[in-house]
Amino acid sequence: MTVESSLVTPLLLEFPFEWTYLRSIVRVSLYVSLVAVALSTLCSLPIALAVGFTEFRGKTLLTSVINTGMGFPSVVVGLVVLFAVSNQGPLGSFDLVFTAEAMIVSQFVLATPVITGVSLAAVSSVERTVRDAAFAMGGTRVDVALVTIKEARYGIATAVLAGFGRAISEVGSVLIVGGNIVGPDGTSKTRTLTTAIQLEARQGRFETAMMLGAILVVLVLVVNAFVVRLGRGDGGYR
């Protein structure tokens, strides 16, 4: 066996494992973050619209609580979610410990205050005359809500992007509730891009860590471009 073949053979043997490893990590990261942000958006928008449309006692306090939640420590969220999904917790019967679903719960908790807070600011910035005009034309509360969402769509898109950035860049909470698990065949079970970067850098595999970091940046840019274009509602021709 020549020197060249002795160098190429290990690379050929190692590459399938690395490809499976990278692909599974990307899949888990996108699955967890996109599902968490989608659920968070469905929950956050009604809250933002309700708070933005309604005047009630304690509204300022509720807004402050939402804004405070935007900077809530992720490790604390991870501990709380881990307790909730443990055998002694209220969700223990679902057997979610160290699963992707537990990570979704954790990222949902982290992303919801961010999306709610930014969406609330966007909804509140819509002039009241727009809502009054919708009511005057015989629109229902649902119609007014849809008009407000249309007017605030760019701000809401920014809120979704902020929530996605908070979710996909998370390390502490997903590490606690997910366990950073990889199967014997190199397939990720609960390892995400961020936890993989941390582990690979700690083990001195800087090439793999840099590759994962580049993939993470590309994914964020692609999602950002898609959401911003969707938020514009003009097909991106602007």
C-alpha positions in Angstrom: 0.0 0.0 0.0 1.4 3.4 -1.0 1.6 6.4 1.3 -1.1 8.2 -0.7 -3.5 5.3 -0.4 -2.8 4.9 3.3 -3.8 8.5 3.8 -6.9 8.4 1.6 -8.3 5.2 3.0 -8.9 6.5 6.5 -10.5 9.6 5.1 -12.9 7.5 3.0 -13.8 5.5 6.0 -14.3 8.5 8.2 -16.3 10.7 5.8 -19.6 8.7 5.9 -19.6 9.0 9.7 -18.9 12.7 9.5 -21.6 13.3 6.9 -24.1 11.4 9.0 -23.0 13.3 12.1 -23.3 16.7 10.4 -26.6 16.0 8.7 -28.3 14.6 11.8 -27.2 17.6 13.9 -28.6 20.1 11.3 -31.8 18.1 11.2 -32.2 18.1 15.0 -31.4 21.8 15.2 -33.9 22.8 12.6 -36.6 20.5 13.9 -36.3 21.7 17.5 -35.9 25.4 16.7 -38.5 25.7 13.9 -41.2 23.7 15.8 -40.5 25.7 19.0 -40.7 29.1 17.2 -43.8 28.1 15.2 -45.6 27.1 18.4 -44.4 30.2 20.2 -45.6 32.4 17.4 -49.1 30.8 17.5 -49.1 31.5 21.2 -47.5 34.9 21.2 -49.5 36.7 18.5 -52.9 36.4 20.2 -51.3 37.5 23.5 -49.7 40.5 21.8 -53.0 41.5 20.1 -55.0 41.1 23.2 -52.6 43.2 25.3 -52.2 45.7 22.6 -55.9 46.2 21.9 -57.2 46.1 25.5 -56.8 48.6 28.3 -57.0 46.9 31.7 -55.6 47.2 35.2 -52.1 45.7 35.5 -51.3 46.1 31.8 -48.1 47.9 32.5 -47.1 45.2 35.0 -47.9 42.5 32.4 -45.8 44.3 29.8 -42.9 44.5 32.2 -43.1 40.8 33.0 -43.1 40.0 29.2 -40.1 42.3 28.7 -38.3 40.7 31.7 -38.9 37.3 30.2 -36.9 38.3 27.1 -33.7 38.2 29.1 -34.5 35.2 31.4 -31.5 33.0 32.1 -31.5 30.0 29.9 -30.0 27.7 32.4 -32.8 28.4 34.8 -35.3 27.7 32.1 -33.5 24.4 31.5 -33.6 23.4 35.1 -37.4 24.2 35.4 -38.2 22.3 32.2 -36.0 19.4 33.4 -38.0 19.2 36.6 -41.3 19.5 34.7 -40.5 16.5 32.4 -38.8 14.4 35.1 -40.5 11.4 36.7 -41.5 13.5 39.6 -42.7 16.5 37.5 -46.1 17.2 36.1 -45.1 16.0 32.6 -43.3 12.9 33.9 -45.8 10.5 32.4 -44.9 11.6 28.9 -41.3 10.3 29.3 -39.7 13.4 27.7 -36.4 13.5 29.6 -33.4 13.8 27.2 -35.6 14.0 24.1 -35.9 16.5 21.3 -39.5 17.2 22.5 -38.1 18.4 25.9 -35.7 20.7 24.0 -38.7 22.1 22.1 -40.4 22.9 25.4 -37.3 24.6 26.6 -36.9 26.7 23.5 -40.6 27.5 23.4 -40.3 29.0 26.9 -37.3 31.0 25.9 -38.7 32.3 22.5 -42.2 33.1 23.7 -41.4 36.3 25.7 -39.1 37.5 22.9 -41.8 37.1 20.2 -44.5 38.4 22.4 -42.6 41.5 23.5 -41.4 42.5 20.0 -44.8 41.7 18.5 -46.5 43.8 21.2 -44.3 46.7 20.3 -45.1 46.3 16.6 -48.9 46.0 17.2 -48.9 49.0 19.6 -47.1 51.1 16.9 -50.1 50.7 14.5 -52.1 53.9 14.6 -55.4 53.7 16.3 -57.1 55.3 13.3 -56.4 52.1 11.3 -58.3 50.0 13.8 -61.1 52.6 14.1 -61.5 52.6 10.3 -61.8 48.8 10.3 -64.5 48.9 12.9 -66.3 51.7 11.1 -66.4 49.6 8.0 -68.2 46.9 9.9 -65.3 44.7 10.6 -65.4 42.2 13.4 -62.6 41.9 16.1 -61.0 39.2 13.9 -61.0 41.5 10.9 -59.5 44.3 13.0 -56.8 41.9 14.3 -56.0 40.8 10.7 -55.7 44.4 9.5 -53.4 45.2 12.5 -51.3 42.1 11.7 -51.0 43.2 8.1 -49.9 46.7 9.1 -47.4 45.4 11.7 -46.2 42.4 9.6 -42.6 43.7 9.3 -42.4 44.2 13.0 -43.9 40.7 13.6 -41.4 39.2 11.2 -38.7 40.8 13.2 -40.2 39.3 16.4 -40.1 35.8 14.8 -36.5 36.3 13.7 -35.6 37.4 17.2 -37.3 34.3 18.6 -35.6 32.1 16.1 -32.2 33.6 16.9 -32.8 33.0 20.6 -33.9 29.4 20.0 -31.3 28.2 17.6 -28.4 29.8 19.4 -29.3 28.3 22.7 -26.8 26.1 24.5 -27.4 26.0 28.3 -31.1 24.9 28.4 -31.0 22.4 25.6 -27.8 20.9 27.1 -29.6 20.4 30.4 -32.9 18.9 29.1 -31.5 17.2 26.0 -28.3 15.7 27.3 -26.3 16.3 24.0 -26.8 12.6 23.0 -25.4 11.0 19.8 -26.0 7.4 18.9 -23.2 4.8 18.2 -23.6 5.3 14.5 -22.9 9.0 14.7 -26.6 10.0 14.4 -27.6 12.9 16.6 -30.4 12.3 19.0 -30.4 15.5 21.0 -27.2 17.2 19.9 -27.7 20.6 18.2 -25.3 22.8 16.3 -24.5 24.9 19.3 -23.9 22.1 21.7 -21.9 20.2 19.0 -19.7 23.3 18.4 -19.0 23.6 22.2 -18.1 19.9 22.4 -16.0 19.8 19.3 -14.0 22.9 20.3 -13.4 21.5 23.7 -12.1 18.2 22.2 -9.8 20.1 19.9 -11.6 19.2 16.7 -11.6 22.8 15.5 -12.2 21.9 11.8 -15.5 20.2 12.6 -16.4 23.1 15.0 -15.7 25.7 12.3 -17.8 23.7 9.8 -20.7 23.5 12.2 -20.4 27.2 12.9 -20.5 28.0 9.2 -23.5 25.9 8.8 -25.2 27.6 11.7 -24.5 31.1 10.2 -25.8 30.0 6.8 -29.0 28.5 8.3 -29.7 31.7 10.2 -29.1 33.9 7.1 -31.5 31.7 5.0 -34.2 31.8 7.6 -33.8 35.5 8.1 -34.0 36.2 4.3 -37.2 34.0 4.1 -39.0 35.6 7.0 -38.1 39.2 6.0 -39.3 38.5 2.5 -42.5 37.0 3.9 -42.9 40.0 6.3 -42.6 42.5 3.4 -45.5 40.8 1.6 -44.3 42.3 -1.7 -42.4 39.4 -3.1 -39.1 40.9 -2.0 -39.0 43.5 -4.8 -38.1 46.6 -2.9 
